[in-house]
Amino acid sequence: MNALLELLGQRGSVEVEEAATALEVSAATMRRDMDALAEQQLLTRTRGGAVLSAVTYDLPIRYKRGHHVGAKQSLARAAAAMVERGSVVGLSGGTTTTEIARALTDRPDLAEPGPQPRLTIVTNALNIAYELAVRPQIKTVLTGGVAHSRTFELTGPYSELVLGEITVDIAFIGANGMDPQEGATVHDESEGRINGLMAQRAERAVVVTDSSKVGVRCFARIGGPDLFDTFLTDSGITDADRHRFEEQGLTTVLAEPDPDD
């Protein structure tokens, strides 16, 4: 069901046979899963398939947490280890950056009480700000902007205005695709623009995505080595792909898997 919602979020509508082939399940299983999700009002059944429900929940945030979850949590731990106490950290929206926010709150040195915040986090993601707002030891700065109904990200001129007035020590930017030639890409051009601006405002910009996104090219380009100096991914990346990124000038860092996973 997670994969079906992700596929539907990308395409807007799918046929039963099309979805069954893409997800390598039987047509009967696909019909049953579509019916179950329709009962939850997360999609609308059509004669031959399904379309997105008018209630456009953020499918990635609510349902993709179980998709490649081990890799994303490994990435989050590695990213959190790059952050120094007292830093200003930029986080774009997305499931992986949400895990990074959670990993930062798990660090004991950032949870110590004191008169000053141990960390400042700048984000354009409503869900990340919501989770961090209850943490008094973390100063949370939310950009303004127009909320995207499916990703909880704020975009537009108000977001650009805020980001243009601040500086960030390290920014972690998620992506829907990461290609050696095109660099980091996302599905939506407004999100791509804000993600790129957040990276520009950072002293160090890190694109973070699991290896399943390597080689994928999406509609809107964020940037490559012209914008990022580091690519953080998991050990699922091939040696050949890693070499291609290194050739383009991107330092590629592999997150170590959790031995308990």
Residue pairs with C-beta under 8 A, 6 or more apart in sequence:
1 33
1 36
1 37
1 63
2 63
2 64
2 66
2 67
3 23
3 67
4 14
4 19
4 23
4 30
4 33
4 34
4 37
5 37
5 42
5 43
5 59
5 63
5 64
6 59
6 60
6 63
6 64
6 67
7 14
7 19
7 22
7 23
8 14
8 19
8 43
8 50
8 51
8 52
8 59
9 52
9 59
9 60
9 150
10 187
12 51
12 52
13 46
13 49
13 50
13 51
13 52
14 22
14 49
14 50
15 48
15 49
16 27
16 30
16 31
16 34
16 48
16 49
17 27
18 49
19 30
19 34
19 49
19 50
20 26
20 27
20 29
20 30
23 30
25 33
34 43
34 45
34 49
34 50
35 45
37 43
37 50
38 44
38 45
38 50
41 53
41 55
42 53
42 55
42 57
42 59
43 50
43 51
43 52
43 53
44 50
44 51
44 52
44 53
44 54
56 149
56 150
57 150
58 127
58 149
58 150
58 151
58 152
59 150
60 94
60 95
60 150
60 151
61 95
61 98
61 127
61 151
61 152
64 95
65 72
65 95
65 98
67 95
68 210
68 212
70 257
70 258
70 261
71 210
71 211
71 212
71 234
71 236
71 255
71 257
72 95
72 96
72 99
72 210
73 99
73 103
73 258
73 261
74 234
74 255
74 256
74 257
74 258
74 261
75 96
75 99
75 100
75 208
75 209
75 210
75 232
75 233
75 234
75 255
76 96
76 99
76 100
76 102
76 103
77 103
77 255
77 258
78 232
78 253
78 255
78 256
79 100
79 103
79 172
79 206
79 208
79 232
79 255
80 100
80 103
80 104
80 106
80 107
82 170
82 206
83 89
83 104
83 119
83 170
84 169
85 109
85 110
85 118
85 119
86 118
86 119
87 119
87 120
87 169
87 170
88 120
88 121
88 122
88 166
88 167
88 168
88 169
88 170
89 104
89 119
89 120
89 121
89 122
89 168
89 169
89 170
89 171
89 172
90 121
90 122
90 123
90 168
90 170
90 171
90 172
90 173
90 198
90 199
90 201
90 202
91 97
91 100
91 101
91 121
91 122
91 123
91 125
91 128
91 171
91 172
92 123
92 124
92 125
92 153
92 171
92 172
92 173
92 174
92 191
92 194
92 195
92 198
93 123
93 124
93 125
93 127
93 128
93 148
93 151
93 152
93 153
93 174
93 191
94 125
94 151
94 174
94 175
95 174
96 174
96 208
96 209
96 210
97 123
97 125
97 128
97 172
97 173
97 174
97 208
98 125
98 127
98 128
98 131
100 172
100 208
101 121
101 123
101 128
101 131
101 132
102 131
104 110
104 119
104 121
104 138
105 111
105 131
105 132
105 135
105 138
109 118
110 118
110 119
110 137
110 138
111 118
111 137
112 118
112 137
113 136
113 137
114 137
117 136
117 137
117 138
117 139
118 137
118 138
119 137
119 138
119 139
120 138
120 139
120 140
120 141
121 128
121 132
121 138
121 139
121 140
121 141
122 141
122 143
122 163
122 166
122 168
122 198
123 129
123 132
123 140
123 141
123 142
123 143
124 142
124 143
124 145
124 153
124 154
124 155
124 159
124 163
124 194
124 198
125 151
125 152
125 153
125 154
126 142
126 147
126 152
126 153
126 154
127 152
129 140
129 142
132 138
132 140
133 140
141 162
141 166
142 154
143 154
143 158
143 159
143 162
143 163
143 194
144 154
144 158
144 159
144 161
144 162
145 154
145 155
145 156
145 157
145 158
145 159
145 194
146 154
146 155
146 156
146 158
147 153
147 154
148 154
148 155
148 188
148 190
148 191
151 188
151 191
153 191
153 194
154 194
155 188
155 190
155 191
155 193
155 194
156 190
159 194
159 197
160 193
160 194
160 197
163 194
163 197
163 198
163 201
164 197
164 201
166 201
167 201
167 202
167 203
168 198
168 201
168 202
168 203
169 202
169 203
169 204
170 202
170 203
170 204
170 205
170 206
171 198
171 199
171 201
171 202
171 204
171 205
171 206
172 206
172 208
172 232
173 184
173 195
173 198
173 199
173 205
173 206
173 207
173 208
173 222
173 228
174 195
174 207
174 208
174 209
175 184
175 185
175 186
175 195
175 207
175 208
175 209
175 213
175 218
175 222
176 185
176 186
176 187
176 209
176 213
176 216
176 218
177 184
177 185
177 186
177 209
177 213
177 215
177 216
177 217
177 218
178 184
178 185
178 207
178 209
178 213
178 214
178 215
178 216
178 231
178 233
179 185
179 214
179 215
179 216
179 217
180 241
180 244
180 245
180 247
180 248
181 224
181 248
182 217
182 221
182 224
183 207
183 221
183 222
183 223
183 224
183 225
183 226
183 227
183 228
184 195
184 207
184 209
184 221
184 222
184 223
184 224
184 227
184 228
185 192
185 216
185 217
185 218
185 219
185 220
185 221
185 222
186 192
186 195
186 218
186 219
186 220
186 222
187 218
187 219
187 220
188 219
188 220
189 219
189 220
191 220
192 220
192 221
192 222
193 220
195 222
196 222
196 223
196 227
199 205
199 207
199 222
199 223
199 227
199 228
200 227
204 229
204 230
205 227
205 228
205 229
205 230
206 228
206 229
206 230
206 231
206 232
207 222
207 228
207 230
207 231
207 232
208 232
208 233
209 233
210 233
210 234
210 236
211 233
211 234
211 235
211 236
211 237
212 236
214 233
214 237
214 238
214 241
215 241
224 248
224 250
225 248
225 249
225 250
228 250
229 250
229 251
230 250
230 251
230 252
230 253
231 245
231 250
231 251
231 252
231 253
232 253
232 255
233 252
233 253
233 254
233 255
234 254
234 255
234 257
235 254
235 255
235 256
235 257
237 252
237 254
242 252
242 254
245 252
246 252
